[in-house]
């Protein structure tokens, strides 16, 4: 059971790091947009926003779906480990 929790915590740490990186890239892209921005700069800002938006949608969807491993961890926590 500890390996499941270790994997989960590693995934959560990775997910948070990836989210921070995408958010930082988005903020940087949006910070560079102005009235005089070129089409390429605007396209890059749009791509950064799209990436951030899709990532957040996927994270929200995953949060609503119970994984089989998660169900097993909950069962063991509530009922106890079978003999």
N, C-alpha and C positions, 0 to 999 in steps of 0.2 A: 504494500500500500504506500510506503514512503516513496517509491519510485514514481508513482502516479502523481503524488503531491509535488515532488521535485520537478517533474516534467511540466506540470501545470505552472509552477512558479517561474520556471525558465521561460515558458511561453509568454506568460504575463509580462515579464521583464522585457522580453524581445518586442512584444506588441507595443508596450509603452515607449520604448526607444524608437521604434519605427514611426509611431504616431508623432513623437516629438520632432523627428527629422523631417517628416512631411509637413508638419505645421510650420517649422522653421523655414523650410523652402518656400512655402506658400507666403509667409509673411515677407520674406525677402523679395519675392516676385512682385507682390502687391505694393511693396514700398518703392519699387522702381518704376511703377506706372504713373504717368502724368499726361498732361494734355499733349505733350510733344513726343510721346512714346511711339516707337515704330510698330508696325504690324507684327513683327517677330517677337517683340517684347510683350505685346498684348497676348499673343498666342501662347507664349510661355507661361504667363500669369494664368491664363485659362486652363492650361494643362495641369498646372500645379493645383489649382482649385478643384479641378475634376478628380485628380488623384486623391486629394484630401477628403473630398465628399464621398467618393466610392469607398474609401477605407473606413470612414465612419459608419456608412450604411452597413457594410459587411460586419463590422464590430457589433453594431446594434442587433443585427440579425442573429449572429452567433450567440449573443447574450440571451436571446429568447428561446434557444433550442437546447434542450438537455442532451448532453452527450452520454453514451452508455457508460463511459468511465466515471463521469460525474455521478450518475445514478448509483453505481456500485459504491463509490466513496460515501454517498449519503446513506445508503442501506447499512454499510458497516458502522457508520457513525451513530445511526439511530438504533439499529437492532443489535449490533455487535457482530464480531467475526464468527462465521459458522465453525462448528467444531469439526 
